[in-house]
Amino acid sequence: MTTPAPQVSAVVPAYNEVENVPVLVAELRTALDATGRTWELLLIDDGSKDGTGEAMDAEGAKDPRVRVLRLVKNAGQSAALAAGLVRARGDVVVTLDADLQNDPADIPRLLAALEDADVVSGIRAQRNDSWIRLVSSRVANATRRAALGDSITDIGCSLKAYRREVLADLPMFVGVHRFLPAMCSFRGARVIEMPVNHRARTLGVSKYGMGNRLWAGIHDLIGVSWLKHRLVRYKVRGE
């Protein structure tokens, strides 16, 4: 018998986050139950080497609403996210990181705000990051807004909610996880922002630093700027 599609899909890519998986799943289960909607949780293991995939499998064995995808090898955050998005079945898709810096307790608020929007993008309030990460984030966000003309003030916040239809047929590329709300807005989606909680990392280590963000971000920005101006736009009479 086919299982009915859930109302909400939470999509979480992860690489070498074995210590965070049990805590994350427990918090997500509580937060998603609090929405009063049916849900599924897609955990995507991006070729981890520390037992993250096995920890995810253990969580999936406890709850059929927890679905586990394991990539054959490390393909990067964008690829892992894309693998989850294409398999998400909910009318609403929520994304967040696996490092516990995003707070799952904010999910009900995001879904409530989505009633009047197509995309709700979190803004990390009172960020618990180093000063160099804070400065580089502000510079990167200002540069992106100037280049693309979008209004997103904190694209680095992975906690976001989308109506399923606005994600349909979006091109997927390396770095797309940084530009999804902007790309939705290019196609006419109603994008709003709201403050969300941001917590300090207490387990595991960050996979990003200045070295693997700066040049990749510049290349991505050039590509997305090109894409924005090459999008096909048309209207059919009578429709």
C-alpha positions as CSV (number, residue, x, y, z in Angstrom):
1,M,0.0,0.0,0.0
2,T,1.3,3.4,-1.0
3,T,2.0,5.7,2.0
4,P,0.3,9.1,1.7
5,A,2.6,12.0,1.0
6,P,3.4,14.0,4.1
7,Q,2.6,17.7,4.4
8,V,6.1,18.8,5.4
9,S,9.5,17.5,4.4
10,A,12.6,18.5,6.4
11,V,15.8,18.1,4.4
12,V,19.1,17.9,6.2
13,P,22.4,17.2,4.4
14,A,25.3,16.2,6.6
15,Y,29.0,15.4,6.3
16,N,30.9,14.0,9.3
17,E,28.3,15.0,11.9
18,V,28.0,11.6,13.7
19,E,27.8,13.2,17.2
20,N,25.0,15.6,16.2
21,V,22.7,13.1,14.5
22,P,20.8,11.7,17.5
23,V,20.4,15.1,19.1
24,L,19.3,16.6,15.8
25,V,16.7,14.0,15.1
26,A,15.2,14.2,18.6
27,E,14.9,18.0,18.3
28,L,13.4,17.8,14.8
29,R,10.9,15.2,15.8
30,T,9.7,17.4,18.6
31,A,9.6,20.5,16.4
32,L,7.8,18.8,13.5
33,D,5.2,17.2,15.8
34,A,4.5,20.7,17.2
35,T,3.5,21.9,13.7
36,G,0.4,19.6,13.8
37,R,1.1,18.4,10.3
38,T,2.2,15.1,8.9
39,W,5.9,15.0,8.1
40,E,9.0,13.2,6.9
41,L,12.7,13.8,7.7
42,L,15.2,13.2,4.9
43,L,18.7,12.8,6.3
44,I,21.4,12.9,3.5
45,D,24.8,11.5,4.3
46,D,27.3,13.2,2.0
47,G,29.9,10.4,2.0
48,S,30.9,10.8,5.6
49,K,33.8,8.8,7.0
50,D,33.0,9.1,10.7
51,G,29.9,6.9,11.0
52,T,27.3,9.6,10.2
53,G,25.6,7.3,7.7
54,E,25.3,4.5,10.2
55,A,24.0,6.9,12.9
56,M,21.3,8.0,10.4
57,D,20.4,4.4,9.6
58,A,19.9,3.8,13.3
59,E,17.5,6.7,13.5
60,G,15.6,5.6,10.4
61,A,15.2,2.1,11.9
62,K,13.4,3.7,14.9
63,D,10.9,5.8,12.9
64,P,9.6,5.2,9.4
65,R,9.1,9.0,9.0
66,V,12.9,9.3,9.0
67,R,14.3,8.5,5.5
68,V,18.0,8.1,4.9
69,L,19.9,8.8,1.7
70,R,23.5,7.9,1.5
71,L,25.7,9.3,-1.3
72,V,28.3,6.9,-2.7
73,K,31.0,9.5,-2.1
74,N,31.4,13.0,-0.8
75,A,29.8,15.3,-3.4
76,G,29.4,18.6,-1.5
77,Q,26.6,20.3,0.3
78,S,24.8,21.4,-2.9
79,A,24.7,17.9,-4.3
80,A,23.5,16.4,-1.0
81,L,20.8,19.1,-0.7
82,A,19.7,18.5,-4.3
83,A,19.5,14.8,-3.7
84,G,17.1,15.5,-0.8
85,L,15.0,18.1,-2.5
86,V,14.2,16.0,-5.5
87,R,13.0,13.2,-3.2
88,A,11.0,15.4,-0.8
89,R,7.3,14.6,-1.0
90,G,5.8,17.3,1.2
91,D,3.9,20.4,0.0
92,V,6.3,22.4,2.2
93,V,10.0,21.8,2.3
94,V,12.2,22.9,5.2
95,T,16.0,22.9,5.0
96,L,18.6,23.2,7.8
97,D,22.1,22.2,8.6
98,A,23.0,19.2,10.8
99,D,25.5,21.0,13.1
100,L,22.8,22.1,15.6
101,Q,23.5,25.8,15.1
102,N,20.0,26.1,13.4
103,D,17.3,25.6,16.0
104,P,14.5,23.2,14.9
105,A,12.2,24.8,17.4
106,D,11.9,27.7,14.9
107,I,10.2,25.5,12.3
108,P,6.6,26.1,13.4
109,R,7.2,29.8,13.2
110,L,8.6,29.5,9.7
111,L,5.6,27.4,8.5
112,A,3.2,30.0,10.0
113,A,5.0,32.8,8.1
114,L,4.8,30.7,4.9
115,E,1.0,31.2,4.9
116,D,1.7,34.7,3.3
117,A,4.8,33.9,1.3
118,D,6.4,31.3,-1.0
119,V,9.8,31.3,0.7
120,V,10.7,32.1,4.3
121,S,14.4,32.6,4.8
122,G,15.9,32.8,8.3
123,I,18.1,35.6,9.6
124,R,20.5,34.4,12.3
125,A,19.8,36.6,15.4
126,Q,22.6,37.1,17.9
127,R,25.0,34.9,15.9
128,N,27.3,32.7,17.9
129,D,30.3,32.8,15.5
130,S,33.8,34.1,15.5
131,W,34.3,37.8,14.5
132,I,36.0,36.9,11.3
133,R,33.1,34.7,10.2
134,L,30.7,37.5,11.1
135,V,32.7,40.1,9.1
136,S,33.1,37.8,6.1
137,S,29.4,37.0,6.1
138,R,28.4,40.7,6.1
139,V,30.8,41.4,3.2
140,A,29.6,38.4,1.2
141,N,25.9,39.2,1.7
142,A,26.4,42.9,0.7
143,T,28.4,41.9,-2.4
144,R,25.8,39.3,-3.4
145,R,22.9,41.8,-3.0
146,A,24.7,44.4,-5.0
147,A,25.5,41.9,-7.8
148,L,22.1,40.2,-8.0
149,G,19.7,42.8,-6.7
150,D,18.0,40.4,-4.3
151,S,16.8,41.4,-0.8
152,I,18.1,38.4,1.2
153,T,20.2,39.7,4.1
154,D,21.5,36.4,5.5
155,I,21.9,33.8,2.7
156,G,24.2,31.8,4.9
157,C,21.4,30.8,7.2
158,S,20.4,27.3,6.1
159,L,17.1,27.3,8.0
160,K,14.5,28.1,5.3
161,A,11.0,27.0,4.3
162,Y,9.7,26.7,0.8
163,R,6.4,26.0,-0.9
164,R,7.2,22.9,-3.0
165,E,6.2,24.4,-6.3
166,V,8.7,27.3,-6.2
167,L,11.6,24.7,-6.1
168,A,10.3,22.8,-9.2
169,D,12.7,22.7,-12.1
170,L,15.3,25.0,-10.5
171,P,18.8,24.3,-12.0
172,M,21.1,22.6,-9.6
173,F,24.8,23.4,-9.5
174,V,27.7,23.4,-7.1
175,G,27.0,26.3,-4.7
176,V,23.2,26.4,-5.3
177,H,22.5,26.0,-1.6
178,R,23.7,29.6,-1.2
179,F,21.3,31.0,-3.8
180,L,18.0,29.1,-3.6
181,P,15.9,32.0,-2.2
182,A,17.3,34.4,-4.7
183,M,16.7,32.1,-7.6
184,C,13.1,31.6,-6.4
185,S,12.6,35.4,-6.3
186,F,14.0,35.7,-9.8
187,R,11.0,33.6,-10.9
188,G,8.5,35.7,-9.1
189,A,8.3,33.9,-5.7
190,R,7.3,35.9,-2.7
191,V,10.3,35.8,-0.4
192,I,10.3,37.1,3.2
193,E,12.8,36.9,6.0
194,M,12.3,36.3,9.7
195,P,14.8,36.2,12.7
196,V,15.7,32.7,14.0
197,N,17.7,31.4,16.8
198,H,21.4,30.7,16.2
199,R,23.4,28.5,18.5
200,A,27.1,27.9,19.0
201,R,28.5,24.7,17.7
202,T,29.3,22.3,20.5
203,L,30.0,19.1,18.7
204,G,32.0,18.3,15.6
205,V,33.9,20.9,13.5
206,S,32.9,23.3,10.8
207,K,33.6,22.2,7.2
208,Y,33.9,25.7,5.9
209,G,36.5,28.4,6.3
210,M,37.7,31.5,4.4
211,G,39.8,29.4,2.0
212,N,36.9,27.2,0.7
213,R,34.3,29.9,0.7
214,L,35.8,33.0,-0.9
215,W,36.8,31.9,-4.4
216,A,34.0,29.4,-4.7
217,G,31.5,32.2,-3.7
218,I,32.9,34.6,-6.3
219,H,32.6,32.0,-9.1
220,D,29.1,31.1,-8.0
221,L,28.1,34.7,-7.9
222,I,29.3,35.3,-11.5
223,G,27.4,32.2,-12.7
224,V,24.1,33.1,-10.9
225,S,24.3,36.7,-12.1
226,W,24.6,35.3,-15.7
227,L,21.7,32.9,-15.1
228,K,19.4,35.7,-13.7
229,H,19.8,37.7,-16.9
230,R,19.4,34.7,-19.2
231,L,16.2,33.3,-17.6
232,V,13.4,32.8,-20.2
233,R,10.4,34.9,-19.3
234,Y,7.1,35.0,-21.1
235,K,3.3,35.3,-20.7
236,V,0.6,33.6,-22.8
237,R,-2.4,35.6,-23.8
238,G,-5.6,34.5,-22.0
239,E,-3.7,32.6,-19.2
